[in-house]
């Protein structure tokens, strides 16, 4: 079924960095096919081959793009192998990506989605390398989608489930509520899997009027509303722009100060 094409909008997320020409060439390919495309760079500094980080950062960003956006995700350690390349439609957005788990959070937040294999070689560049499918397959396919090509004309519908990674969630144990660091941003803030709703539910269930947050060697007894709510060099906790609990250091890196990173445990214990 044809879809109504608005101003073509394409969002890019990759581990390609900006020191080489990879991202620029992908944009050139897109604009060669869809000259009117508006391209936004969500992030190109994903750690090399870090599918989990890519999935999480995509989750924090894609909902801010307009409906009809074509998202191109190029974090593809399996490039050249038998892994599938797919285009998925979810909540009015389109995602062109390797089927390796980068769409985990998108799929988890979408009750209904469809996905199709990228099989139309006439939509690819004439010569396809085995090391840069982002340029030769994903970028041109995204450009055609942005022009209004129906997603179901890209190839056969995906059978079975798309690859999903485990999604980190806070858990209860005998000591309290256990959260986990799922991302360390460029400021050294430790972003956890704990939402405000999770904390409120736990506090209501255990009657925790007061609580303490333990991470590394630090104890934090309150949640601030902004980074500047603490003194320079002070470790603090707050709910950041992703809606998740963060451990931060005002004017510094909490990750470096505390010596912890992704996967670290953040314990919340009741104090009555």
C-alpha positions, -999 to +999 in steps of 0.1 A: +000+000+000+014+034-010+020+059+017+017+096+016+051+112+012+057+144+031+090+162+031+115+133+030+132+131+064+161+106+070+178+101+104+212+084+106+228+065+135+260+047+132+294+037+146+312+052+116+325+083+133+333+115+115+370+112+109+366+093+077+343+098+047+319+070+055+290+092+067+295+118+041+294+093+013+262+078+027+246+112+026+258+117-009+242+085-020+209+094-003+208+129-019+217+115-053+185+095-052+163+118-031+176+153-036+149+168-014+158+147+017+164+164+050+191+144+068+197+145+106+226+129+123+214+113+155+248+099+164+279+086+147+300+080+178+285+046+188+314+025+201+326+003+173+303-027+168+284-019+200+249-031+191+235-027+226+246+009+228+231+016+194+198+000+203+196+021+235+205+054+219+181+048+190+154+043+217+162+076+233+160+095+200+137+082+174+105+093+190+115+130+186+116+126+148+085+134+128+062+107+117+073+092+084+110+095+092+132+068+076+159+058+101+191+043+089+211+023+115+246+013+105+262-007+134+269-039+116+297-062+129+282-089+107+286-070+075+292-094+046+279-124+065+245-142+062+227-118+086+196-102+072+191-066+062+156-054+069+132-025+067+107-024+096+077-001+100+066+008+135+044+036+148+046+055+115+084+053+113+106+032+090+139+016+102+164+003+077+190-018+095+208-051+099+187-077+118+212-079+147+193-065+176+197-027+170+159-025+168+153-042+201+138-012+220+118+000+190+101-034+187+096-036+225+078-003+224+056-011+194+027-035+197+024-038+160+052-037+134+060-052+101+094-060+086+106-069+051+139-083+038+159-060+016+160-081-016+155-056-044+190-054-059+177-029-084+174-005-055+210-010-044+241+007-058+253-011-090+284-024-072+279-038-036+310-042-015+311-068+013+323-043+038+301-012+035+264-022+031+255+011+048+266+029+016+257+004-010+223-010+003+209+007+034+214+043+022+199+039-013+170+018+001+163+045+027+163+071-001+137+052-021+115+048+010+118+085+016+106+091-019+074+071-011+083+035-022+060+012-001+080-008+024+063-040+013+079-036-022+114-041-008+113-079-006+096-107+012+080-102+046+102-114+074+092-147+088+098-154+124+110-128+149+136-101+144+167-105+166+162-089+200+188-083+227+181-086+264+167-054+278+181-045+312+155-038+339+158-030+376+152-060+399+143-065+436+165-084+460+166-087+498+186-055+501+164-032+480+160-022+444+189-030+420+193-008+390+220-012+363+241+013+343+231+009+307+249+038+291+277+062+299+274+095+280+302+117+268+300+137+301+306+106+321+270+105+334+259+070+344+225+064+329+206+035+345+176+014+336+155+028+365+126+051+356+107+075+379+077+052+377+099+022+388+111+041+418+077+054+428+062+018+425+090+004+447+087+031+473+050+026+475+053-012+479+080-011+506+069+022+523+102+038+517+098+075+528+136+078+527+162+059+507+198+059+499+215+053+465+247+033+465+271+033+436+308+026+438+320+040+471+294+068+471+262+071+491+235+096+477+206+105+499+185+126+476+176+131+440+183+165+425+164+182+397+194+194+378+232+189+376+238+223+390+218+213+421+250+199+436+283+216+444+311+214+418+328+180+421+299+165+441+283+132+430+245+134+426+215+115+413+188+129+391+163+118+365+179+129+332+164+137+298+160+100+290+136+097+319+160+073+337+180+077+369+215+091+363+245+093+386+265+124+377+293+145+389+287+183+387+313+197+363+330+163+361+328+126+350+310+103+375+323+073+355+359+084+360+354+096+396+337+064+407+355+040+385+324+023+372+308+020+337+282+001+318+269-029+337+276-015+371+251-020+398+233+010+414+216-001+447+186+018+462+179+009+498+151+019+520+158+040+551+122+039+564 
